[in-house]
Amino acid sequence: MQDGNAPAVSVGQKTGGSREKGLNRVLEILEFLHTTQRAIGIGDLAKGVNAPRSTTYTVVRSLVEAGLLEMAGDGNRVYFGKKLYLYGMDYVRGNDLLRRGRQEVDHLSRETGETSELCMLQSGRYTIVHSSPGTRPFRISSATGLQIPLPWTASGRLLLAGMDRADIEAMVSEDDLTLPDGRRLLLDDFVTDIATARATGYCVTSGLVDAYTKCLAVPVFSAPGKVEATMCLVVPIDTSEERTGNLLGLLRDRAARLSIGG
């Protein structure tokens, strides 16, 4: 007998809830693979998304059949499939900023010999959406798809420009304020850096991610005052002030081309 105080739950509602849970599980698996950046066994994947192994296996099998995931190596590990790559290329073709931004980044890298990047905000993280290596004999660590805590980067200070302190605090965790070498940034200093970057229209950071490089970043606007992306150059930390100024000039020119109204 139906409890008079409890709402009736229809079959449709149960089905909807099950579908939503299944979709969330798919998204968790895709996000975990993106974070780990490598093929992984089903058991480790199940632990990573905190799901039963049997459930994870069922979801993975469906995604493999759809071409979104592929079995790798000995067939016991799984990673992204070719169909996701094709979907990604569709996105590039349909996104004017990203399409033109990739071209500008590649051209800037060839022109300067330095590692060049186009970066955006994704899931509260600074994300390299396109990277072009420089011509130096040593390689600076930079890879498309890499996500880094916002306080570690020059771009992060520009991507948060215009946000109030409460929104900034909501996007930055305690772990984000600890640099790879163990140094700890103060949130007040980070907020001040954001305000300075907004006022000057560029940002330069040195020795944050590693002790050997500095990053030069400028904003790309999708509307007046709205930072949609950044263009940046990663250069040796001993790059002279004169060259740094010249590179910033090139960056600002290229970013203006990409910005709305540029």
LINPE-V773030 format. One record per residue. SS is DSSP state (hx for helix, st for strand, lp for the rest). NEAR is the number of other C-alpha atoms within 8 Angstrom. Layout:
# LINPE-V773030
ss: <SS,SS>
near: <NEAR,NEAR>
This chain:
# LINPE-V773030
ss: <lp,lp,lp,lp,lp,lp,lp,lp,lp,lp,hx,hx,hx,hx,hx,hx,hx,hx,hx,hx,hx,hx,hx,hx,hx,hx,hx,hx,hx,hx,hx,hx,hx,hx,hx,hx,lp,lp,lp,st,st,hx,hx,hx,hx,hx,hx,hx,lp,lp,lp,lp,hx,hx,hx,hx,hx,hx,hx,hx,hx,hx,hx,hx,hx,lp,lp,lp,st,st,st,st,lp,lp,lp,lp,st,st,st,st,lp,hx,hx,hx,hx,hx,hx,hx,hx,hx,hx,hx,hx,hx,lp,hx,hx,hx,hx,hx,hx,hx,hx,hx,hx,hx,hx,hx,hx,hx,hx,hx,lp,lp,st,st,st,st,st,st,st,st,lp,lp,st,st,st,st,st,st,st,st,lp,lp,lp,lp,lp,lp,lp,lp,lp,lp,lp,lp,lp,lp,st,st,lp,hx,hx,hx,lp,hx,hx,hx,hx,hx,hx,lp,lp,lp,lp,lp,hx,hx,hx,hx,hx,hx,hx,lp,lp,lp,hx,hx,hx,st,lp,lp,lp,lp,lp,st,lp,lp,hx,hx,hx,hx,hx,hx,hx,hx,hx,hx,hx,hx,hx,hx,lp,st,st,st,st,st,lp,lp,lp,lp,lp,lp,st,st,st,st,st,st,st,st,st,st,st,lp,lp,st,st,st,st,st,st,st,st,st,st,st,lp,lp,lp,lp,hx,hx,hx,hx,hx,hx,hx,hx,hx,hx,hx,hx,hx,hx,hx,hx,hx,hx,lp,lp,lp,lp>
near: <2,5,5,5,4,6,5,5,6,6,6,6,8,9,8,8,8,8,8,8,8,9,8,8,10,9,8,9,10,9,8,11,13,8,6,6,6,7,9,10,9,12,7,8,12,12,10,8,10,6,9,8,10,6,8,12,9,8,11,9,8,8,10,12,8,7,11,12,15,11,10,10,6,5,7,9,12,13,12,10,11,10,8,11,8,8,8,8,8,8,8,10,8,7,8,8,7,8,11,9,10,11,8,9,15,11,8,10,14,10,6,8,10,13,15,16,13,15,14,12,11,7,4,8,10,15,13,15,11,12,15,10,11,12,8,7,4,4,7,7,4,9,8,9,8,9,8,9,11,13,12,12,14,13,16,12,15,17,13,10,11,8,7,6,7,6,8,11,8,7,7,12,8,6,5,11,13,10,12,8,5,6,7,7,10,7,7,6,8,11,10,8,9,12,10,8,13,11,6,7,8,12,13,9,10,9,10,11,9,8,8,8,13,13,13,15,16,16,16,13,13,9,8,5,6,8,14,11,12,16,16,14,12,12,11,8,10,6,8,6,6,6,8,10,8,8,9,12,8,8,13,10,8,9,13,9,7,12,11,7,3,6>
